[in-house]
Amino acid sequence: MTEPQPELRPSAGQQPHPVPALAIRGLAKRFGGKIAVDGISLDVPAGSFYGIVGPNGAGKTTTLSMATGLLRPDFGTALVHGVDVWARPLEAKKLMGILTDGVRLFDRLTGEQLVSYAGLLRGMDKDVVSVRVAELLAALDLSADAGTLVVDYSAGMTKKIALASALIHAPRLLVLDEPFESVDPVSAANIRDILDRYVESGGTVIVSSHVMDLVQRMCDHVAVVAAGRVLAAGTVDEVRDGASLEDRFVQLVGGRSQTEGLEWLRTF
């Protein structure tokens, strides 16, 4: 497992770089004999729409879980706008909104109750919460289902109500793991509009996704992760290097299967 890397500091006489929205330094995690994340370091610029892509088992979810305080790393650290996630967790988590993959919710609450609870849990004023909940449910086309128990929501509706819960406190950094999975095209377009306006206003979005075309269209920065390491990171144009992001991804990650054989599929 790679040793954690020291935090980079400007030398004397240099102007300091702007503080990243998320700075990951040497994050590493082992599960038994398997190294899931092998010393990843990454800077996510403030105000960026940052995509993290990689094959199944690449370590994306584990990395984001460690970076957001959901899973303790074996080595390394993460800073949100300069605040150490593990040394000052309460302060760091106030700055974040998180949508995890395979999200677990208090599904015996109604959608309206769940989002309201998320706001009140963060110490927000009750009247402010009420206004924001109504606006979020309307924007995500959930107003008609506000009084329905979350347990009775479809997979796509569950994803949207979880996003509303992540947005209610207007975080500076939004971390979304597979946010468009199970979401219908119209809802996906509405979510993209919300996220685009959020970034335009100065927020930062990190999105993990398997859909390369979506990342290429939405994101201005991207990191390719495989086997627990960063293979390439930078602006989307820098990483794809003149090719499509999907082709560049396959080139970096490798492992494309040969398709010879399977003659029985052509013997109808």
Protein Blocks (a to p, Z undefined) as FASTA:
>chain_A
ZZddddddddehiacddddfbdcehiacdehjbcfbghiacdddehiacdddddehilmm
mmmmmmnopaccfbdcddeehiafklmmmlmmmmpccddehiacdfkbcfklmmmmmmmm
nopafklmmmmmmmmmmmnopmmmmmpcfklpcfklmmmmmmmmmmmnopabdcdehklg
oiafklmmmmmmmmmmmmmnopacddddfblklmmmmpmbdcddeehiafbgcdfklmnn
opafklmmmmmngoiacfeejllmmmZZ
